């Protein structure tokens, strides 16, 4: 494996990011979500994983409507031929680091137990009203105590409402 580089998305990357999203998921929903979040200004962090000069992975963090100063992590995509190499983990780690440095207080994710290794905890999200509430809805505090008050629920940007 060549040198993996994680960097911010650039406008020229958008078609290749779309291709990665389409290849990584069974439907076009995630690729459409990324486009909608980018277009409506909800996207805060969009990182790409570049290996041997091509984009092989992508992650997006978008601004939550509530709680204040929180992000939603979705989607994370890695080309199937590149999975099992820690690329998704590196995208997540670097994204969380940048979110913390950027003054964000917490991050929500809907996913499998994989995310627990990064500190995401279903119990932190459990008190937030959300259409995604359940065992797979998790949160991570980037600032200690930031998610202690669970008022207003956990509301994702409107672009998420189009997901099936």
C-alpha positions as CSV (number, residue, x, y, z in Angstrom):
1,X,0.0,0.0,0.0
2,X,1.3,3.4,-0.9
3,X,1.3,6.5,1.3
4,X,-2.2,7.4,2.6
5,X,-3.0,11.1,2.8
6,X,-6.0,12.6,4.5
7,X,-6.9,16.1,3.4
8,X,-9.8,18.5,3.0
9,X,-12.1,18.1,0.0
10,X,-11.4,20.4,-2.9
11,X,-13.9,21.5,-5.5
12,X,-12.1,19.4,-8.1
13,X,-12.7,16.3,-5.9
14,X,-16.5,16.4,-6.0
15,X,-17.0,14.0,-9.0
16,X,-14.5,11.5,-7.5
17,X,-16.1,11.7,-4.1
18,X,-19.5,11.0,-5.7
19,X,-18.0,7.9,-7.4
20,X,-16.6,6.7,-4.1
21,X,-20.0,7.2,-2.3
22,X,-21.8,5.4,-5.2
23,X,-19.3,2.5,-5.1
24,X,-19.3,2.1,-1.3
25,X,-23.1,1.9,-0.7
26,X,-25.9,-0.1,-2.3
27,X,-28.0,2.9,-3.3
28,X,-27.3,6.5,-4.3
29,X,-28.8,7.9,-1.1
30,X,-25.4,8.7,0.6
31,X,-24.0,10.3,-2.6
32,X,-27.1,12.4,-2.8
33,X,-26.9,13.3,0.9
34,X,-23.3,14.5,0.5
35,X,-24.4,16.7,-2.4
36,X,-27.4,18.2,-0.5
37,X,-25.3,18.9,2.6
38,X,-22.7,20.6,0.6
39,X,-25.3,22.6,-1.4
40,X,-27.3,23.8,1.6
41,X,-24.2,24.8,3.6
42,X,-24.6,22.2,6.3
43,X,-21.3,20.4,5.5
44,X,-18.6,21.5,8.0
45,X,-15.8,19.0,7.4
46,X,-15.4,17.0,4.3
47,X,-12.2,14.9,4.2
48,X,-10.8,12.6,1.6
49,X,-8.4,9.7,1.8
50,X,-6.0,9.7,-1.1
51,X,-3.9,6.6,-1.9
52,X,-1.6,6.4,-4.9
53,X,-3.0,9.6,-6.3
54,X,-6.7,8.6,-6.2
55,X,-9.5,9.2,-3.7
56,X,-10.3,5.9,-2.0
57,X,-12.3,7.2,1.0
58,X,-14.5,10.1,2.1
59,X,-16.1,11.4,5.4
60,X,-18.5,14.2,6.1
61,X,-19.4,16.0,9.3
62,X,-22.4,18.3,9.1
63,X,-23.8,20.9,11.4
64,X,-26.6,19.6,13.6
65,X,-29.7,21.8,14.1
66,X,-29.6,20.8,17.8
67,X,-27.8,20.5,20.1
68,X,-25.9,23.6,19.5
69,X,-22.3,23.3,18.3
70,X,-22.6,19.6,17.5
71,X,-21.9,17.7,14.3
72,X,-23.4,14.7,12.7
73,X,-21.0,12.2,11.2
74,X,-22.3,10.7,8.0
75,X,-21.4,9.2,5.7
76,X,-18.1,7.4,5.9
77,X,-17.2,5.6,2.6
78,X,-14.2,3.6,1.6
79,X,-13.8,1.7,-1.7
80,X,-14.3,-2.0,-1.2
81,X,-10.9,-2.8,-2.7
82,X,-9.3,-0.6,0.0
83,X,-11.2,-1.8,3.1
84,X,-9.5,-3.5,6.0
85,X,-6.6,-1.1,5.9
86,X,-7.6,1.4,8.6
87,X,-8.6,4.1,6.1
88,X,-12.1,4.7,7.6
89,X,-10.6,4.8,11.1
90,X,-8.0,7.3,10.0
91,X,-10.7,9.5,8.4
92,X,-12.8,9.3,11.6
93,X,-9.8,10.1,13.9
94,X,-8.6,13.1,11.8
95,X,-12.2,14.3,11.4
96,X,-12.8,14.2,15.2
97,X,-9.5,15.9,15.9
98,X,-10.4,18.7,13.5
99,X,-13.9,19.0,15.0
100,X,-12.4,19.3,18.5
101,X,-9.8,21.9,17.4
102,X,-12.6,23.8,15.6
103,X,-14.5,24.2,18.9
104,X,-17.3,21.7,18.2
105,X,-18.8,20.3,21.4
106,X,-20.0,16.9,20.3
107,X,-20.7,14.5,17.5
108,X,-23.6,12.2,16.8
109,X,-23.5,9.0,14.6
110,X,-25.9,6.3,13.6
111,X,-23.9,3.2,13.1
112,X,-22.8,-0.2,14.3
113,X,-20.6,-0.9,17.3
114,X,-17.5,-0.1,15.3
115,X,-17.8,3.5,16.3
116,X,-17.4,2.7,20.0
117,X,-13.7,2.4,19.5
118,X,-13.5,6.1,18.9
119,X,-15.4,6.9,22.1
120,X,-19.0,7.0,20.7
121,X,-21.5,5.8,23.3
122,X,-25.2,5.0,22.9
123,X,-25.9,6.1,26.5
124,X,-24.7,9.6,25.7
125,X,-27.3,9.8,22.8
126,X,-30.1,7.9,24.6
127,X,-31.6,11.0,26.2
128,X,-31.9,12.9,23.0
129,X,-35.2,12.7,21.1
130,X,-34.4,11.8,17.5
131,X,-36.0,9.7,14.7
132,X,-32.7,7.7,14.8
133,X,-33.0,6.9,18.5
134,X,-32.1,3.4,19.4
135,X,-29.1,1.1,20.1
136,X,-27.2,2.3,17.0
137,X,-27.6,6.0,17.8
138,X,-24.4,7.2,19.6
139,X,-22.7,10.4,20.6
140,X,-19.2,11.6,21.6
141,X,-18.4,14.6,23.7
142,X,-15.6,16.7,22.4
143,X,-16.0,19.0,25.3
144,X,-16.5,17.5,28.8
145,X,-20.2,17.8,29.9
146,X,-21.3,19.3,26.6
147,X,-24.1,16.7,26.1
148,X,-25.3,16.8,29.7
149,X,-28.3,18.9,28.9
150,X,-30.5,17.0,26.5
151,X,-32.9,19.8,25.5
152,X,-34.3,20.1,22.0
153,X,-33.4,16.7,20.9
154,X,-30.8,15.7,18.3
155,X,-31.8,17.2,15.0
156,X,-29.9,16.6,11.8
157,X,-29.9,19.0,8.9
158,X,-32.9,18.9,6.6
159,X,-31.0,17.0,3.9
160,X,-31.2,13.8,6.1
161,X,-35.0,13.8,5.8
162,X,-34.8,12.6,2.2
163,X,-33.0,9.4,3.3
164,X,-35.1,6.3,2.8
